[in-house]
């Protein structure tokens, strides 16, 4: 599609990366389950590790290329690399842009794999220095800058606190320091938040979550300028082996079509449910960026169009009662992940390895609730009956 910069987001979700199949005339590009592709007549000058041409699926696949085109258009980026999982995408950024004796600043409460990579594995194995900060606090980021700071990585909204960091302000700090800014925008999706337009250099997504939206495929993506993305493709995808399978790329391509519709439903339902929880006597706290009580509500309003579908909350109850509440739910399912069509909830107790970084209200344990696409009144009724079973 030549005019992709001129069409709306919702139209891009349907059309960019798609075309008429030349062999069959099908109006949807097919799934191509091939490991290898026909080489040119003269292969003597071929770059066998080229991540942008179809040679070998470890380098790239047809379905991967189509998906990359669509995601780059949705985020307003020059290029995109799609990888096997969200963690593969995050690792790709760190592997590519951090080297021995470099320094990275990261949100102190983040996805657990990021926490382990930056707090333990990269420092211990490669001498990379990491400073974990409350990235909602601009002064903490400024104080953490060092001469060897190569990367600032933030997660906004953050997992599981829903903490919101000011992308535009942090971008100014990164540029002044000569560092890259990467933003994990998984909780928001491209429909609700556009980090590149706010000054980020790279935006990262776990495609497994909202972008796929069906709970049946894994993938990760990094979007940004072509020179940065090509570096990730060549180093972290081709030579570390993080390529996505064609089938997962095809499934996620299908899921993107309904992204705007789903994100509206997730967001509208989550706000209604968060308001219910905030007013329920047995609920200790509710963290949802759409609530006026959220400490970064104003920043969320500034950089997000809606507030997505993840709520964190806690009960005035002990560990046993939290678990009984979760196991009393009938519509909401006790399972990890977010962004599925069905509502998911997970209880994290007070022994989580990141607990010392959590806001005070989280430290006795919390529930991360990914609101699905069910009728919000049905979900509220399910919460009510579970509260009743627990005597709350």
C-alpha positions in Angstrom: 0.0 0.0 0.0 1.6 3.3 -1.2 -0.7 5.7 0.7 -0.3 4.2 4.2 0.6 7.6 5.7 -2.6 9.1 4.5 -5.1 6.6 5.9 -6.5 6.2 9.5 -5.1 3.9 12.1 -8.1 1.6 11.9 -7.8 1.3 8.1 -4.0 0.5 8.5 -4.9 -2.4 10.8 -6.9 -3.9 8.0 -4.9 -3.2 4.9 -1.2 -2.5 5.5 0.9 -5.5 4.9 -1.9 -7.3 3.1 -2.2 -7.8 -0.7 -3.8 -10.0 -3.3 -2.1 -13.4 -3.5 -0.6 -13.5 -7.0 -0.9 -17.3 -7.4 -4.5 -17.9 -6.2 -6.2 -14.4 -6.3 -7.0 -14.8 -2.6 -7.6 -11.4 -1.0 -5.6 -12.3 2.1 -1.9 -13.2 2.0 -1.5 -16.9 2.8 0.5 -18.6 5.5 3.8 -19.6 4.0 5.3 -22.5 6.1 8.7 -22.7 4.4 12.2 -22.8 5.9 14.0 -21.9 2.7 13.3 -19.8 -0.4 14.4 -20.2 -4.1 17.8 -18.6 -4.5 18.6 -16.3 -7.5 20.4 -17.8 -10.5 23.6 -16.2 -9.4 24.0 -16.7 -5.6 27.7 -16.0 -5.5 27.3 -12.5 -4.1 24.4 -13.2 -1.9 24.5 -12.1 1.8 23.5 -15.3 3.5 22.5 -13.5 6.6 20.4 -10.7 5.0 17.4 -10.1 7.4 15.4 -8.2 4.7 15.3 -10.7 1.8 13.8 -14.1 1.7 16.6 -16.7 1.9 16.1 -18.7 5.1 13.4 -18.3 7.7 15.9 -17.9 10.6 16.8 -14.6 8.8 13.2 -13.7 8.0 10.0 -15.1 6.5 7.3 -13.8 4.2 4.7 -13.6 7.0 7.2 -11.9 9.2 7.8 -9.2 6.6 4.1 -8.5 6.1 3.6 -8.2 9.9 6.6 -5.9 10.3 5.2 -3.6 7.6 1.9 -3.3 9.4 3.3 -2.7 12.9 5.8 -0.1 11.6 2.8 1.8 10.0 0.8 1.6 13.2 3.6 3.1 15.4 4.7 5.6 12.8 8.2 4.0 12.6 10.5 3.6 9.6 11.0 -0.1 10.2 10.1 -3.0 12.6 11.7 -6.3 13.6 9.4 -9.1 14.8 10.8 -11.7 17.1 9.7 -14.9 18.8 8.4 -13.3 22.0 8.2 -10.1 23.9 11.3 -11.1 26.0 13.2 -11.9 22.8 12.4 -8.3 21.6 13.6 -6.8 24.9 16.7 -9.0 24.9 17.3 -7.9 21.3 17.4 -4.3 22.3 19.7 -4.9 25.3 22.0 -7.3 23.3 22.3 -4.9 20.4 22.8 -1.5 22.2 24.6 -2.4 25.4 28.2 -3.5 25.6 30.8 -4.1 28.2 31.1 -1.3 30.7 28.0 0.6 29.4 25.3 1.8 31.7 21.5 1.4 31.4 18.7 3.1 33.4 15.4 1.1 33.7 12.1 1.3 35.5 12.6 -0.4 38.8 9.2 -2.2 38.6 9.0 -3.9 35.2 8.3 -7.2 33.6 10.1 -9.9 35.7 12.4 -11.0 32.8 13.6 -7.4 32.3 14.2 -7.1 36.0 16.4 -10.3 36.0 18.3 -9.4 32.9 19.2 -5.9 34.1 19.5 -6.5 37.8 21.4 -9.8 37.6 22.4 -11.5 34.3 23.8 -8.7 32.2 25.8 -7.1 35.1 27.1 -10.5 36.3 28.0 -11.9 32.9 29.0 -8.9 30.9 29.9 -6.1 33.3 26.9 -3.9 32.2 25.9 -1.4 34.9 22.2 -1.0 35.6 20.4 1.6 37.7 16.8 0.8 38.5 14.7 3.9 39.3 11.1 5.0 39.7 10.8 6.2 36.1 7.7 8.2 37.0 10.1 10.4 39.0 12.0 12.6 36.5 14.5 13.7 39.1 15.5 10.1 39.8 16.3 9.6 36.1 18.3 12.8 35.9 20.3 11.8 39.0 21.0 8.3 37.5 22.6 9.6 34.3 26.3 8.7 33.9 28.9 9.5 31.2 28.6 5.8 30.0 24.7 5.8 29.9 23.8 4.2 26.6 20.1 3.4 27.1 17.1 4.5 29.2 14.4 1.8 29.1 11.0 2.5 30.6 7.8 0.5 30.8 4.6 2.6 30.7 2.1 1.8 31.9 4.3 -0.4 34.1 3.7 -4.1 34.9 2.1 -4.7 37.4 1.8 -1.3 39.1 0.3 0.5 36.1 2.8 3.3 36.9 2.9 5.9 34.1 6.2 7.5 33.0 6.3 10.8 31.0 7.8 9.7 27.7 8.3 13.2 26.3 10.2 14.5 29.3 12.3 11.4 29.6 13.1 11.7 25.9 14.6 15.1 26.5 16.9 13.7 29.2 18.0 10.8 27.0 18.8 13.1 24.1 20.8 15.5 26.3 22.8 12.5 27.6 23.4 11.0 24.2 21.4 7.9 25.1 18.7 5.9 23.4 15.2 5.8 24.9 13.3 2.5 24.5 9.7 2.3 25.7 7.9 -1.0 26.4 4.3 0.0 25.4 2.8 -3.4 25.7 0.1 -2.4 28.2 -1.1 0.4 25.9 -0.8 -1.0 22.4 -0.2 1.3 19.4 -3.8 2.3 19.4 -3.7 4.1 22.8 -0.1 5.4 22.9 2.5 6.4 20.3 6.0 6.6 22.0 7.9 7.4 18.8 5.8 10.6 18.3 6.6 11.5 21.9 10.4 11.3 21.3 11.3 7.7 22.0 13.9 6.0 19.8 12.5 2.5 20.0 9.1 1.1 21.0 8.8 -2.5 22.2 5.7 -4.7 22.3 5.0 -8.2 23.5 2.8 -9.1 20.5 1.5 -12.0 22.6 -0.7 -9.6 24.5 -3.1 -7.0 23.1 -1.8 -6.9 19.5 -2.5 -10.5 19.0 -5.5 -10.4 21.3 -6.6 -14.0 21.1 -4.3 -15.7 23.5 -3.0 -18.2 20.9 0.3 -16.9 19.6 3.6 -15.5 20.9 5.7 -12.8 19.4 7.6 -9.5 20.1 8.4 -6.4 18.1 10.7 -3.4 18.1 9.8 -0.4 16.0 12.0 2.7 15.2 14.4 4.2 12.7 15.6 1.9 10.0 19.3 2.1 11.0 18.5 1.0 14.6 16.1 -1.7 13.6 18.4 -3.2 11.0 21.1 -3.5 13.7 18.7 -5.5 15.9 17.8 -7.7 12.9 21.4 -8.4 12.0 22.7 -9.0 15.5 19.8 -10.2 17.7 17.6 -12.0 15.2 19.9 -13.6 12.7 22.8 -14.3 15.0 21.1 -15.0 18.3 18.2 -16.9 16.7 15.1 -15.0 17.9 13.1 -15.2 14.7 9.3 -15.7 14.9 7.6 -18.7 13.3 5.6 -18.0 10.2 2.5 -19.4 11.8 2.7 -17.1 14.8 3.3 -14.1 12.5 0.3 -15.1 10.5 -1.9 -15.4 13.6 -0.8 -12.0 15.0 -1.4 -10.4 11.6 -5.0 -11.7 11.8 -5.3 -10.4 15.4 -4.2 -6.8 14.5 -7.2 -6.3 12.4 -9.5 -5.9 15.4 -7.0 -4.1 17.6 -8.9 -0.7 17.7 -12.2 -2.3 18.4 -10.8 -4.5 21.2 -8.8 -1.7 22.9 -11.9 0.5 23.1 -13.9 -2.4 24.7 -11.0 -3.3 27.1 -10.6 0.3 28.1 -14.3 1.2 28.6 -14.9 -2.0 30.6 -11.8 -1.6 32.7 -12.7 1.9 33.7 -16.2 0.8 34.8 -14.8 -2.1 36.7 -12.0 0.0 38.3 -14.6 2.5 39.5 -16.7 -0.4 41.0 -13.6 -1.8 42.8 -12.6 1.6 44.1 -15.9 2.0 45.9 -16.1 -1.6 47.2 -15.4 -1.6 51.0 -13.2 -4.7 51.1 -10.8 -3.4 48.4 -7.7 -1.9 49.9 -6.4 -0.1 46.8 -7.0 0.2 43.0 -4.3 1.2 40.5 -5.7 2.1 37.1 -4.5 5.1 35.1 -8.0 6.1 34.2 -9.0 6.8 37.8 -8.5 10.3 39.1 -6.9 8.8 42.2 -4.0 7.3 40.1 -0.9 9.2 40.9 0.0 9.7 37.3 -3.5 10.2 36.0 -2.7 13.5 34.4 0.4 12.2 32.5 -1.7 9.2 31.3 -4.3 11.7 30.0 -1.6 13.6 28.2 0.0 10.7 26.4 -2.7 8.0 26.1 -6.0 8.2 24.3 -7.7 5.7 26.6 -6.3 3.7 29.6 -6.2 0.1 28.4 -7.5 -3.0 30.3 -5.2 -3.8 33.2 -6.2 -3.1 36.8 -4.1 -3.9 39.8 -5.8 -4.0 43.2 -5.5 -5.5 46.7 -8.0 -6.6 49.3 -8.2 -6.0 53.0 -7.4 -9.7 53.5 -4.7 -12.2 54.1 -2.9 -14.4 51.5 -5.4 -17.3 52.0 -8.4 -15.0 51.4 -6.8 -13.5 48.3 -6.4 -17.0 46.9 -9.9 -18.0 47.9 -11.3 -14.9 46.1 -9.4 -15.8 42.9 -10.5 -19.4 43.0 -14.1 -18.3 43.6 -14.4 -16.4 40.3 -16.4 -18.1 37.6 -16.0 -15.9 34.5 -12.6 -14.4 35.3 -9.9 -17.0 34.9 -6.8 -17.4 37.1 -4.0 -17.3 34.6 -1.0 -15.2 33.6 -0.8 -12.9 30.6 -2.9 -9.9 29.6 -4.8 -8.7 26.5 -6.8 -11.9 25.9 -10.4 -12.0 24.9 -11.2 -13.6 28.2 -10.6 -11.8 31.6 -7.5 -13.1 33.4 -6.4 -12.5 37.0 -3.3 -13.5 38.9 -2.5 -13.1 42.6 1.1 -12.2 43.5 1.9 -12.6 47.2 4.3 -10.6 49.4 7.3 -12.7 48.5 7.7 -11.5 44.9 11.4 -10.8 44.1 10.6 -7.2 43.1 8.6 -6.5 46.2 11.1 -4.0 47.7 10.5 -1.8 44.6 6.7 -1.9 44.7 4.6 1.0 46.0 3.7 0.5 49.7 0.2 -0.6 49.0 1.4 -3.5 46.8 3.8 -5.0 49.3 1.3 -7.2 51.1 0.3 -8.8 47.8 -1.8 -7.7 44.9 -4.1 -8.9 42.1 -3.3 -8.1 38.5 -6.5 -8.1 36.5 -6.6 -8.1 32.7 -10.1 -7.2 31.8 -11.4 -9.1 28.8 -14.1 -8.5 26.2 -17.0 -9.9 28.2 -19.9 -7.6 29.2 -18.5 -5.5 32.1 -21.7 -6.0 34.1 -21.1 -9.8 34.0 -17.6 -9.3 35.2 -18.7 -7.1 38.1 -21.4 -9.6 39.1 -18.7 -12.3 39.1 -16.5 -10.2 41.4 -19.5 -9.6 43.7 -20.3 -13.3 44.0 -16.6 -14.1 44.7 -16.5 -11.3 47.4 -19.6 -12.8 49.0 -18.1 -16.3 49.0 -15.1 -14.9 50.9 -17.2 -13.0 53.4 -15.9 -9.7 52.0 
